């Protein structure tokens, strides 16, 4: 009788799959309570992957709470999202020495929430760029959508 193979990978905690969008970039600025600069601190950082709940991108430095602009090739307007840095690690890319994982704020109509239409747009991008079949039967509340 053979022994069960040990899973050497960490358990995936995400409920939605990550996918890549060739040529997509992220611009960001750190959110501040008292000073809200209009200019992004870094622009055109490479988007490494995206999911319904967050993204991973290459950058030169990191913050904690971020205001993100996600630019997708072929799309007329960028997506504007709020999120929180969940992790950061060294990257092999000389131009972008860090990669950062961001969890999006909940989707809703209240202050500091992401516009629910952004989730709809991310789902349509997922359907366009993902390689495998999607499970669209997951209820919306799994993605932290709050009603007003």
C-alpha positions in Angstrom: 0.0 0.0 0.0 1.5 3.3 -1.0 1.6 6.3 1.4 -0.3 9.4 0.5 1.9 12.0 -1.1 2.5 15.0 1.1 1.4 18.4 -0.3 4.6 20.4 -0.3 2.7 23.6 -1.3 0.9 25.9 1.1 -2.8 25.7 1.1 -4.4 28.3 -1.2 -6.5 30.7 0.9 -8.1 32.5 -1.9 -11.6 31.7 -3.1 -11.0 33.0 -6.6 -8.3 32.2 -9.1 -5.4 34.4 -10.0 -4.9 35.3 -13.6 -2.4 37.3 -15.7 -3.1 40.2 -18.1 -0.2 40.8 -20.5 0.9 44.4 -20.5 -1.3 45.5 -17.6 0.2 48.0 -15.2 -0.4 49.4 -11.7 0.1 52.9 -10.5 -0.3 53.6 -6.8 -0.1 56.1 -4.0 -0.3 55.5 -0.3 -3.5 56.8 1.3 -3.0 59.4 4.0 -5.5 60.8 6.3 -4.3 64.4 6.4 -2.5 64.8 3.0 -4.0 63.4 -0.1 -1.5 64.0 -3.0 -3.0 63.8 -6.4 0.2 62.4 -8.0 0.9 58.7 -8.0 4.1 57.7 -6.1 4.9 55.0 -8.7 3.5 54.5 -12.1 3.4 51.7 -14.7 4.5 49.0 -12.3 4.0 45.5 -13.8 0.8 43.7 -12.8 2.0 40.1 -12.0 -1.5 38.7 -11.4 -5.0 39.7 -10.4 -8.0 38.0 -8.7 -11.4 39.2 -7.6 -10.0 39.9 -4.1 -6.6 41.4 -4.8 -3.5 41.7 -7.0 0.3 41.2 -7.0 2.6 43.7 -8.7 6.3 44.6 -8.9 7.3 47.9 -7.3 10.3 49.9 -6.0 8.9 50.5 -2.5 5.9 49.6 -0.5 3.2 51.2 1.7 0.3 49.9 3.8 -2.9 51.2 2.5 -2.9 52.0 -1.2 -5.0 53.8 -3.8 -4.5 51.8 -7.0 -5.0 52.6 -10.7 -5.1 49.4 -12.8 -4.5 50.0 -16.5 -5.4 47.2 -18.9 -4.3 47.2 -22.5 -7.3 47.7 -24.8 -9.6 49.1 -22.1 -10.7 52.7 -22.3 -10.4 53.7 -18.7 -8.4 52.3 -15.8 -9.9 50.7 -12.7 -9.4 52.7 -9.4 -9.3 50.5 -6.3 -8.5 50.8 -2.7 -6.5 48.0 -0.9 -4.2 47.0 1.9 -0.7 45.5 1.5 -0.9 41.9 2.9 2.7 40.9 2.1 5.9 42.1 0.3 8.9 40.2 -0.8 12.2 40.7 -2.7 11.9 40.4 -6.4 14.5 39.3 -8.9 13.7 42.2 -11.2 16.3 44.9 -11.0 13.9 47.7 -12.0 11.2 46.6 -9.5 13.1 45.0 -6.5 9.9 44.2 -4.6 6.7 42.3 -5.3 3.7 43.2 -3.3 0.4 41.4 -2.6 -2.6 43.7 -2.1 -6.0 42.7 -0.8 -8.8 44.9 -2.1 -11.1 46.7 0.3 -14.7 45.4 0.3 -17.0 46.3 -2.6 -19.8 48.6 -1.6 -21.1 52.2 -1.7 -19.7 53.4 1.7 -16.5 55.4 2.3 -13.3 53.4 1.8 -15.1 50.7 -0.2 -14.5 49.8 -3.8 -17.1 50.6 -6.4 -19.1 47.3 -7.0 -18.8 47.9 -10.8 -15.1 47.2 -10.4 -15.9 43.6 -9.3 -18.1 43.2 -12.4 -15.2 44.4 -14.5 -12.7 42.1 -12.8 -15.0 39.1 -13.4 -15.3 40.0 -17.1 -11.5 40.3 -17.3 -11.2 36.9 -15.5 -13.4 35.3 -18.1 -11.3 36.8 -20.9 -7.9 36.0 -19.5 -8.2 32.9 -17.4 -7.1 29.5 -18.8 -9.5 27.2 -17.0 -13.3 26.9 -16.5 -14.7 29.3 -13.9 -17.1 28.5 -11.1 -19.5 31.4 -11.3 -21.8 29.8 -8.7 -19.9 31.3 -5.8 -22.4 33.7 -4.0 -21.5 37.4 -4.2 -21.1 37.6 -0.4 -18.0 35.5 -0.7 -16.3 38.6 -2.2 -17.1 41.0 0.6 -19.8 43.0 -1.2 -21.7 45.2 1.2 -25.0 46.8 0.5 -25.6 50.4 1.4 
